[in-house]
Amino acid sequence: MKKTQFTFDDLGILANKYLICFLFFLVWVIFFDSRSVIRQRSLKQTITTLERELEENKVKFDLAVQQQLDLEQNPESYARSEYLMKKDNETVFVIKTNPKDK
């Protein structure tokens, strides 16, 4: 019985040390690195969500600043419109519009 010796030629293309190093590097970068592709994608989604929330908060802030200015300029008018306050000898009629009608 003759023993056959194992050689790298038996592996074919996997014997190429550059290909093995490249595949190892690729797997390392995609999965294990601290700046991995998966982590970068997750961080990109987080940034997009935070930017969207920032825009929404800017709109809310602008509305709050406008309401503060209205309150400072004419507190009586603001109280009447926002809180339906009235004087003793007045009657207030509230007319609500349906947003679907517009």
C-alpha positions as CSV (number, residue, x, y, z in Angstrom):
1,M,0.0,0.0,0.0
2,K,1.4,3.3,-1.1
3,K,0.9,6.4,1.1
4,T,0.0,9.6,-0.8
5,Q,1.3,12.8,0.5
6,F,-1.1,15.8,0.8
7,T,-0.2,18.9,-1.2
8,F,-1.7,22.3,-1.6
9,D,-2.3,21.6,-5.2
10,D,-5.0,19.2,-4.2
11,L,-7.0,22.2,-2.8
12,G,-7.1,24.0,-6.1
13,I,-8.0,27.6,-5.9
14,L,-8.1,27.6,-2.1
15,A,-4.3,27.1,-2.1
16,N,-3.8,30.7,-3.2
17,K,-2.6,32.4,-0.1
18,Y,-3.7,35.8,-1.3
19,L,-7.2,34.7,-1.8
20,I,-7.3,33.2,1.6
21,C,-6.0,36.4,3.2
22,F,-8.5,38.5,1.2
23,L,-11.4,36.3,2.3
24,F,-10.3,36.4,5.9
25,F,-9.9,40.2,5.7
26,L,-13.4,40.5,4.1
27,V,-15.1,38.4,6.8
28,W,-13.2,40.4,9.5
29,V,-14.3,43.8,8.1
30,I,-17.9,42.8,7.6
31,F,-18.5,41.0,10.9
32,F,-15.9,41.5,13.6
33,D,-14.2,44.9,13.2
34,S,-15.3,47.8,15.5
35,R,-16.2,49.7,12.3
36,S,-17.9,46.8,10.6
37,V,-20.3,47.2,7.8
38,I,-23.2,46.0,9.9
39,R,-22.4,48.5,12.6
40,Q,-22.0,51.3,10.1
41,R,-25.4,50.5,8.6
42,S,-27.0,50.5,12.1
43,L,-25.4,53.8,12.9
44,K,-26.6,55.3,9.6
45,Q,-30.2,54.3,10.4
46,T,-29.8,55.9,13.9
47,I,-28.5,59.1,12.4
48,T,-31.4,59.3,9.9
49,T,-33.9,58.7,12.7
50,L,-32.3,61.4,14.9
51,E,-32.2,63.9,12.0
52,R,-35.9,63.3,11.4
53,E,-36.7,63.9,15.1
54,L,-34.6,67.0,15.1
55,E,-36.6,68.5,12.2
56,E,-39.9,67.6,14.0
57,N,-38.5,69.3,17.2
58,K,-37.5,72.4,15.3
59,V,-41.1,72.7,14.0
60,K,-42.5,72.3,17.6
61,F,-40.0,74.8,18.9
62,D,-40.9,77.4,16.3
63,L,-44.6,76.9,17.2
64,A,-43.9,77.3,20.9
65,V,-41.9,80.5,20.3
66,Q,-44.8,81.9,18.2
67,Q,-47.3,81.0,20.9
68,Q,-45.0,82.7,23.5
69,L,-44.9,85.8,21.4
70,D,-48.7,85.8,21.0
71,L,-49.0,85.4,24.8
72,E,-46.6,88.2,25.6
73,Q,-48.2,90.6,23.1
74,N,-51.8,90.1,23.9
75,P,-52.6,87.8,26.8
76,E,-56.3,88.5,26.8
77,S,-56.7,87.5,23.1
78,Y,-54.6,84.4,23.6
79,A,-56.6,83.3,26.6
80,R,-59.9,83.8,24.8
81,S,-58.8,81.9,21.7
82,E,-56.9,79.0,23.3
83,Y,-58.7,78.5,26.6
84,L,-62.2,79.8,25.6
85,M,-62.2,82.3,28.5
86,K,-64.8,85.0,28.5
87,K,-66.0,88.0,30.4
88,D,-69.0,87.8,32.7
89,N,-71.4,89.4,30.3
90,E,-70.4,87.5,27.2
91,T,-71.5,84.3,25.5
92,V,-69.0,82.2,23.6
93,F,-69.9,80.2,20.6
94,V,-67.4,77.6,19.5
95,I,-67.6,76.5,15.8
96,K,-65.5,73.4,15.0
97,T,-64.7,72.6,11.5
98,N,-64.3,69.1,10.3
99,P,-60.8,68.6,8.7
100,K,-62.3,66.2,6.1
101,D,-64.5,69.0,4.7
102,K,-61.5,71.0,3.5
